[in-house]
Amino acid sequence: MSEIDSTKKVHLIVHGQRQLLEPVKDKLAGRFKRENMQPASLDKAGEAGEYVAMLWPPMAAKEIVVSQITGTGGSGSGGGGRGMGAWGSVSQKELFRVPL
């Protein structure tokens, strides 16, 4: 597993289930600083080197998938862009999963 840089932002994707933001933060607090966790925006994606924590599967979440952003922009490499909005052009590398 890659080394975690706890100073980087963590973008939280909860698929509209805002009531799960705090439980997700609680689950990730041992690996990331709470002040660096923020809800993901459809208008602006994260930067290379930052992290994404996404509930999975979207409508019946059982776990949190944590990935590192490996690239941004149209070309994409690595995991390829799979998200919606601004996240559609972001490449990610899965690091680990945490049970919800």
N, C-alpha and C positions, 0 to 999 in steps of 0.2 A: 504494500500500500504506500502511496506517496505521502511525503511529509506534509502535515497540515500547517498552513500559515494562519494562525488565529487572528492576525491583524487585518486580514482581507475580508471584504464584504461577503455575506452569504445571502443570496436572493432566495426567498421562500415562495415556492409555487404550491398553492393549496387548492387550485381549481375552483375558486369561488367559495370554498368552505372556510370562511374567515374565523369561524368558531374554533378551528383547529390551529390557528397561528400560535397561540400560547403553548398548547401541548407540544407542538413541533419544536418551539424554542426550548422548552424544558428538556426534551429528548436530546437536543444538540448542544446544550449548554456545557457539557463536559469536554467538548472538542472545539467549540467556537465561543467567542465573546458575544454575549447577548446584545451588546450595543452595536455589533456589526451585522446583526440579523435584521433583514428588512423584507417586507412583502415585495415580490417581483412586480414590475410594471410591464404592461403590454407595449408601452410607448418607447421604453428605453431598456435595452438589455444590459447585462453586466459586461465587464471587461475581461480580457484574457488574464488568467491567474486567479480570478475570483471564483466563488463557489455557488452552486445551485443545489438547493434541497427541495425535492419535489415529492409530493404524496403520490403513491402508486398502489394499485391502479386508481385512476382519477376519481371515479364516483363511489368506490367502495374501498377506500384506502386501508391497506394493511401494513404498509411500510413507508419509510422515507428513503428515497434514493438520493445520495449525495454525490455530486459530480463536480469536476473542476472545468472551468471554461478554458478551452485550448485555443480558441480563435473566434474572431468575429468578422462579419462581412460576407459578401455574396459567394466567394469561392468555397470556403469551408473545408476543413480537413478533419481527420480523426473520426469522432463519432457522428459527424454530420448534424446539420440543424434539423430538429424535429419539433420545435416549439411553435407557438402561435405569436402573431404580431412581431415585435422586434426580435423575439427569441428564435424566429424561424431561420435566421442566418448565423446562429451561434453554434459552434462545434464544442462538444463536451466529452470528457472522459470520466466514466463512472469510477468512483473511488471505493464506496462501501454502501451498505444498506443497514438501516436501523428499524427494528420492529416498532410499529406505532402502538 
